[in-house]
Amino acid sequence: MKRHRLILVDDEKDMREFLEIMLRKEGYDARGIESAQLAIDEIKEHGADLVISDVRMPGMGGLEFLKALRALDPTALVIMITAYASVETAIDAMKAGAYDYFIKPFNIDEVKLTIKKALELKRLERENRLLKDELKARLGFSNIVGTSQRMAEVYSLIMSVARTRTNVFITGESGTGKELIARAIHNESDRKEGPFVAVNCGAIPENLIESELFGHVKGAFTGAVAAREGLAEQADGGTLFLDEITELPLHLQVKLLRFIQERSYRRVGGAGDITVDVRLVAASNRDLETEVREDRFREDLFYRLNVIRIQTPPLRERKEDIPHLVRHFIDKFNRVLGKAVSKPTEDAFSALMDYDYPGNVRELENIIERAVTLAEGPEAGIEQLPAHVRANAGQSGSAAAAEGREPLSVPVGGMDLEKTVEDFEKAIITDALKKSGGVKKKAAELLGLSFRSMRYKLGKYGISED
């Protein structure tokens, strides 16, 4: 784990050396600097977790230094020390943003405790910011929902790999919930108290992505006016999620490979290695084997990432989850929008079931948000659905008529949709078994199911396999 970096600013050499020795014994990376201006230069170059500064110094004084430092970084932690007891100076220091204030000679144990509390506060504030970012991200997609066999397989893999350090690669179409799977892996792991940092490699300009990922030192490029930690460093102790990793340029793939192998890297323009403890999860909506074959993705990096692969199924391949998702998103947007929509109308639900969702669950969520927003009563009607979804309405009924089957309809007195769907599925499976003479493999073929899915459904509905 990274040691906290403390900068000690005092024009008295004995005081600097005393603080350095004391704080290094406490496990800190402490460095004494003799002037405020040199300290500012050092902090711009390498950063600092906490600064201890004398008030009275030649040149730039402590209060001026404090204001300059807070202008550079409003979150900077600064403790002021002086040999001159002055209530006015103390008040000025606290107003300027000092965390605390000590008068020489000070109590060593009290200073140690104050430093510990200040660094803990900074950690909590950082985690709070990350939590707020995570909550915002969750609002965009919400929780994993689905009881289908395909999703059961995903859940099983999540639980199997969560508590390991193994690299995981998540594949699937856009909108299938790859980041949500990554968050679930993090939340089920022993790193759940640490940060979850997501990086969309496709959303960052190519000339900035290395700096975003690994940070930079002052002057590394135009605009780098101060040192900055990268997202890999922010993920220390937690999980780093690299989404759309196939968008990384080849030269950066080499640096990522070294990072995966050694868990260390260098900031852009930096000379020293930084070591972090992170669990790596990557994702892409592209076919990795094709990317490797066509020399757009390094083969050695592919093998490092592709230790465990989780494939997120498209929604069109798990339509039995649509009723659960519809109900889930209606409940969600009722809370968000202050509405009281109970369900879609019959024709709206039929259109939702008929549609193939090229945008997957994310598209369904957007459709339901629109429907709940526009609904004027307790039900969301087909007129509240987008035109391209309405265009699918009635296709199931037309297909049923063409095959000599009766289209489904809702009784006048209403119905329990979930139970009706389950009863219908159970009846269809039983009929397929009769038509296949009890041969499960043939029945599965009649229904367009894999043999594994067939066995799952037989168990789900308690249909004898004898």
C-alpha positions in Angstrom: 0.0 0.0 0.0 1.2 3.5 -0.8 2.7 5.4 2.2 1.3 8.9 3.0 3.6 11.7 1.8 4.1 14.5 4.3 5.9 17.8 3.5 7.5 19.7 6.5 8.2 23.4 5.9 10.4 25.2 8.5 13.4 27.5 8.1 14.9 25.9 11.3 17.0 22.9 10.3 16.8 21.2 13.7 12.9 21.4 13.7 12.8 19.9 10.2 15.1 17.0 11.0 13.2 16.4 14.3 9.9 16.2 12.5 11.3 14.0 9.7 12.8 11.4 12.1 9.6 11.4 14.3 7.2 10.9 11.4 9.3 8.4 9.4 9.3 6.2 12.6 5.5 6.4 12.3 5.7 5.0 8.8 5.2 8.2 6.8 7.2 9.3 3.8 8.2 12.6 5.4 10.4 15.3 3.7 11.6 18.6 5.2 11.9 21.7 3.1 13.5 25.0 4.2 11.2 27.5 2.5 7.6 28.0 1.4 8.4 28.6 -2.2 10.5 25.4 -2.5 7.7 23.5 -0.8 5.2 24.8 -3.4 7.5 23.7 -6.2 7.9 20.3 -4.6 4.2 19.8 -4.2 3.5 20.9 -7.8 6.0 18.3 -8.9 5.2 15.3 -6.7 2.0 16.2 -4.6 1.5 15.7 -0.9 -1.0 14.1 1.4 -0.4 16.5 4.3 1.7 19.6 4.9 3.1 20.9 8.2 4.3 24.5 8.1 5.9 27.0 10.4 4.1 30.4 10.5 7.0 32.8 10.6 9.6 32.2 7.9 11.8 34.5 5.8 10.4 35.3 2.3 6.9 33.8 2.0 5.4 33.5 5.4 3.3 30.6 6.6 -0.1 32.2 6.1 0.8 33.4 2.6 2.0 29.9 1.9 -1.2 28.3 3.2 -3.3 30.5 1.0 -1.2 29.8 -2.1 -1.3 26.0 -1.4 -5.1 26.1 -0.9 -5.5 28.0 -4.2 -3.4 25.3 -5.9 -5.4 22.4 -4.2 -8.6 23.3 -2.2 -8.5 19.9 -0.5 -4.9 20.3 0.8 -4.4 19.4 4.4 -2.2 21.9 6.3 -1.2 22.0 9.9 0.4 25.3 11.1 3.1 25.5 13.8 4.6 28.6 15.5 6.6 29.7 18.4 4.5 32.8 18.9 1.2 32.4 20.7 -1.3 34.6 18.9 -5.1 34.1 18.9 -5.4 36.4 15.9 -2.8 34.3 13.9 -4.6 31.1 14.8 -7.9 32.5 13.7 -6.4 33.8 10.4 -4.8 30.3 9.8 -8.1 28.5 10.4 -10.0 31.0 8.2 -7.4 30.4 5.4 -8.2 26.7 5.5 -5.7 25.2 8.0 -6.8 21.9 9.5 -5.2 22.6 12.9 -2.8 24.8 14.7 0.0 24.1 17.3 2.2 26.3 19.4 5.9 25.4 20.1 6.8 23.5 22.2 4.1 21.1 21.2 3.0 17.8 22.5 4.4 15.1 20.2 1.6 12.6 20.8 -1.0 15.3 20.2 0.6 16.1 16.8 0.8 12.4 15.8 -2.9 12.0 16.7 -3.9 15.1 14.8 -2.0 13.9 11.7 -3.7 10.5 11.9 -7.1 12.1 12.2 -6.5 14.5 9.3 -5.4 11.7 7.0 -8.4 9.6 8.0 -10.7 12.6 7.2 -9.1 12.9 3.8 -9.6 9.2 3.2 -13.3 9.4 4.2 -13.9 12.5 2.0 -12.3 10.7 -1.0 -14.4 7.6 -0.4 -17.5 9.8 -0.1 -16.7 11.4 -3.5 -16.2 8.0 -5.0 -19.5 6.8 -3.4 -21.4 9.7 -4.8 -19.9 9.0 -8.3 -20.9 5.3 -7.9 -24.5 6.2 -6.9 -24.8 8.4 -9.9 -23.5 5.6 -12.1 -26.0 3.2 -10.5 -28.9 5.6 -11.2 -28.1 5.2 -14.9 -28.6 1.4 -15.0 -29.7 0.3 -11.5 -29.3 -3.3 -10.2 -28.9 -6.5 -12.0 -32.3 -8.0 -12.7 -33.1 -11.4 -14.2 -34.0 -14.9 -13.3 -33.3 -16.6 -16.7 -30.9 -19.5 -17.1 -28.4 -17.2 -18.9 -28.4 -14.8 -16.0 -28.1 -17.6 -13.4 -24.9 -18.6 -15.2 -23.6 -15.1 -14.9 -24.4 -14.9 -11.2 -22.6 -18.2 -10.6 -19.5 -16.9 -12.3 -19.6 -13.6 -10.3 -19.7 -15.5 -7.0 -17.0 -17.9 -8.1 -14.4 -15.2 -9.0 -15.3 -12.4 -6.7 -13.0 -13.4 -3.8 -10.0 -14.2 -6.0 -7.4 -11.9 -7.4 -7.8 -13.3 -10.9 -8.2 -10.9 -13.8 -11.7 -11.0 -15.3 -12.8 -10.0 -18.8 -16.4 -9.2 -19.4 -17.7 -9.3 -23.0 -21.1 -8.5 -24.5 -23.0 -6.0 -26.6 -23.4 -2.4 -25.5 -26.2 -1.9 -22.9 -26.0 -5.5 -21.5 -24.6 -4.3 -18.1 -20.9 -5.0 -18.2 -20.0 -2.3 -15.7 -22.7 -3.5 -13.4 -21.2 -7.0 -13.5 -17.8 -5.5 -12.7 -19.4 -3.6 -9.7 -21.0 -6.8 -8.5 -17.6 -8.6 -8.6 -16.2 -5.7 -6.5 -19.0 -5.7 -4.1 -18.8 -9.4 -3.4 -15.0 -9.3 -3.0 -12.9 -8.7 0.1 -12.1 -5.3 -1.6 -15.6 -4.0 -1.2 -14.6 -1.4 1.4 -12.0 0.0 -1.1 -12.7 2.2 -4.1 -14.3 1.1 -7.4 -12.8 3.2 -10.2 -14.3 2.9 -13.7 -12.4 4.1 -16.8 -14.1 4.3 -20.2 -11.1 3.9 -22.5 -13.2 4.9 -25.5 -14.4 8.2 -24.0 -10.9 9.7 -23.3 -8.9 11.3 -26.1 -5.9 9.2 -27.1 -3.4 11.9 -26.2 -4.8 12.1 -22.6 -5.6 8.5 -21.7 -2.1 7.7 -20.4 -2.2 10.7 -18.1 -5.7 9.9 -16.9 -4.8 6.3 -16.2 -1.3 6.7 -14.7 -1.1 10.4 -13.8 1.6 12.9 -14.6 4.3 15.1 -13.1 4.5 18.9 -13.4 5.6 20.0 -16.9 5.1 16.6 -18.5 3.1 18.3 -21.2 1.5 21.6 -22.0 -1.1 22.3 -19.3 0.5 20.1 -16.7 1.0 22.9 -14.1 1.0 20.5 -11.2 1.5 16.8 -10.4 -1.6 14.7 -10.6 -2.4 11.1 -9.5 -4.0 8.8 -12.1 -7.0 6.6 -11.8 -4.9 3.6 -11.1 -3.6 5.3 -8.0 -7.1 6.3 -7.0 -8.1 2.6 -7.2 -5.4 1.5 -4.7 -6.9 -1.0 -2.4 -9.9 -1.6 -4.6 -10.9 -2.5 -8.2 -9.9 -0.8 -11.4 -12.5 -1.4 -14.2 -11.2 -0.7 -17.7 -14.3 -0.5 -20.0 -14.0 -0.7 -23.8 -10.3 -1.7 -23.3 -10.0 -2.6 -27.0 -10.0 1.2 -27.7 -6.6 1.5 -26.0 -3.8 2.5 -28.5 -1.1 -0.2 -29.0 1.7 1.8 -27.4 -0.4 2.1 -24.2 -1.3 -1.6 -24.3 2.4 -2.2 -23.7 2.4 -0.1 -20.6 -0.8 -1.7 -19.4 0.8 -5.1 -19.8 3.7 -4.1 -17.5 1.2 -2.7 -15.0 -0.7 -5.9 -14.9 2.5 -8.0 -14.5 4.1 -5.8 -11.8 1.2 -3.7 -10.4 3.6 -0.7 -10.8 3.9 2.1 -13.3 5.4 5.6 -13.9 3.5 8.8 -14.2 3.8 10.6 -17.5 7.1 12.4 -17.4 8.1 10.7 -14.1 11.2 8.8 -13.2 10.1 6.7 -10.2 7.9 3.7 -10.0 4.6 3.8 -8.2 3.2 0.5 -6.8 -0.5 0.0 -6.1 -2.7 -2.9 -5.0 -5.6 -3.2 -7.4 -7.9 -5.9 -8.8 -8.3 -5.5 -12.5 -11.5 -6.1 -14.4 -11.7 -5.3 -18.1 -14.6 -5.2 -20.6 -15.3 -4.8 -24.3 -18.2 -5.0 -26.8 -15.9 -6.3 -29.5 -14.7 -9.8 -30.3 -11.3 -10.1 -28.7 -10.1 -12.9 -30.8 -10.8 -10.9 -34.0 -9.1 -7.9 -32.5 -6.0 -10.0 -31.8 -6.0 -11.7 -35.2 -6.2 -8.3 -37.0 -3.3 -6.9 -34.9 -5.4 -4.3 -33.1 -4.9 -5.8 -29.7 -1.8 -7.4 -28.3 -2.0 -11.2 -27.9 0.1 -11.2 -24.7 -2.2 -8.6 -23.1 -5.2 -10.6 -24.3 -4.0 -13.7 -22.4 -3.2 -11.7 -19.3 -6.7 -10.2 -19.2 -8.7 -13.2 -20.4 -8.2 -15.5 -17.4 -11.9 -15.7 -16.6 -14.4 -14.5 -19.2 -18.0 -13.5 -18.4 -20.3 -13.2 -21.3 -23.3 -10.8 -20.7 -26.3 -12.1 -22.8 -28.2 -9.7 -25.0 -31.8 -9.1 -23.9 -33.3 -10.7 -27.0 -31.8 -14.0 -25.8 -33.4 -13.8 -22.3 -36.8 -12.3 -23.1 -38.3 -14.2 -20.1 -36.6 -11.5 -18.0 -38.4 -8.6 -19.7 -41.5 -8.7 -17.3 -39.2 -8.5 -14.3 -37.2 -5.6 -15.8 -40.3 -3.7 -16.8 -41.6 -3.9 -13.3 -38.2 -3.0 -11.8 -37.8 0.1 -14.0 -41.4 1.2 -13.5 -40.8 1.1 -9.7 -37.5 3.0 -10.2 -38.9 5.8 -12.3 -42.0 6.1 -10.1 -39.6 7.0 -7.3 -37.4 9.3 -9.4 -40.3 11.1 -11.2 -42.9 11.1 -8.4 -45.4 9.1 -10.5 -47.7 6.2 -9.6 -47.7 4.0 -12.7 -48.6 0.4 -11.9 -48.0 -1.4 -15.2 -48.1 -1.2 -19.0 -51.4 -1.8 -20.8 -51.9 -5.1 -22.6 -51.0 -3.8 -26.0 -48.0 -1.9 -24.6 -46.7 -5.0 -22.9 -47.1 -7.0 -26.1 -45.1 -4.5 -28.0 -42.4 -4.6 -25.3 -42.2 -8.4 -25.5 -42.1 -8.4 -29.3 -39.3 -5.9 -29.6 -35.7 -7.2 -30.0 -33.8 -4.3 -28.2 -30.6 -3.7 -30.1 -29.6 -1.4 -27.3 -30.4 -4.2 -24.7 -31.3 -3.5 -21.1 -30.2 0.1 -21.3 -32.6 0.7 -24.2 -35.5 -0.9 -22.3 -34.7 1.3 -19.3 -34.9 4.4 -21.5 -38.2 3.2 -23.1 -39.7 2.7 -19.6 -38.5 6.1 -18.4 -40.2 7.7 -21.4 -43.4 5.7 -20.8 -43.6 6.5 -17.1 -42.8 10.2 -17.8 -45.6 10.5 -20.4 -48.2 8.3 -18.6 -51.2 10.3 -17.4 -52.9 7.5 -15.4 -52.1 4.3 -13.5 -51.1 2.5 -16.7 -48.5 3.3 -19.4 -50.2 2.8 -22.8 -48.7 1.9 -26.2 -49.0 5.5 -27.3 -46.3 6.3 -24.6 -43.8 4.0 -26.4 -41.4 5.1 -29.1 -42.7 4.7 -32.7 -40.1 2.0 -33.5 -41.3 -0.1 -30.6 -45.0 0.5 -31.4 -44.3 -0.8 -34.9 -43.7 -4.3 -33.4 -47.1 -4.4 -31.6 -49.3 -7.3 -32.7 -46.5 -9.3 -34.4 -46.9 -12.1 -31.9 -50.6 -12.3 -32.5 -50.1 -12.3 -36.3 -47.6 -15.1 -36.0 -50.0 -17.0 -33.8 -52.8 -16.7 -36.2 -50.6 -17.8 -39.1 -49.7 -20.9 -37.1 -53.3 -21.6 -36.1 -52.9 -20.5 -32.5 -55.0 -18.1 -30.6 -53.3 -14.8 -29.6 -53.0 -14.1 -25.9 -55.4 -11.7 -24.3 -56.1 -10.4 -20.8 -59.3 -11.5 -19.0 -61.8 -8.7 -18.1 -61.1 -9.3 -14.4 -57.4 -9.0 -14.9 -54.6 -11.5 -14.4 -51.4 -12.4 -12.5 -49.0 -11.8 -15.4 -46.0 -13.6 -13.9 -47.9 -16.7 -12.9 -49.6 -16.7 -16.3 -46.3 -16.6 -18.1 -44.9 -19.4 -15.9 -48.0 -21.5 -16.5 -47.9 -20.9 -20.2 -44.2 -21.9 -20.3 -44.8 -25.0 -18.3 -47.7 -26.1 -20.5 -45.6 -25.5 -23.7 -42.6 -27.6 -22.3 -45.0 -30.4 -21.3 -46.6 -30.4 -24.7 -43.1 -30.5 -26.4 -42.2 -33.5 -24.2 -45.4 -35.3 -25.3 -44.7 -34.5 -29.0 -41.1 -35.8 -28.7 -42.2 -39.0 -26.9 -40.5 -37.9 -23.7 -37.1 -37.4 -25.4 -35.8 -34.2 -23.6 -33.1 -33.4 -26.2 -35.7 -33.5 -29.0 -38.2 -31.4 -27.0 -35.4 -28.9 -26.4 -34.8 -28.7 -30.2 -38.6 -28.2 -30.8 -38.4 -25.2 -28.4 -35.1 -23.8 -29.7 -33.5 -24.3 -26.3 -30.1 -25.7 -25.3 -30.2 -29.0 -23.5 -28.8 -27.3 -20.4 -31.6 -24.7 -20.5 -34.2 -27.4 -20.9 -33.0 -29.3 -17.8 -33.0 -26.0 -15.8 -36.6 -25.3 -16.8 -37.7 -28.9 -16.0 -36.3 -28.5 -12.6 -37.8 -25.0 -12.2 -41.3 -26.2 -12.9 -40.9 -29.6 -11.2 -41.5 -31.5 -14.4 -40.3 -35.1 -14.1 -37.3 -36.0 -16.2 -38.1 -39.7 -16.1 
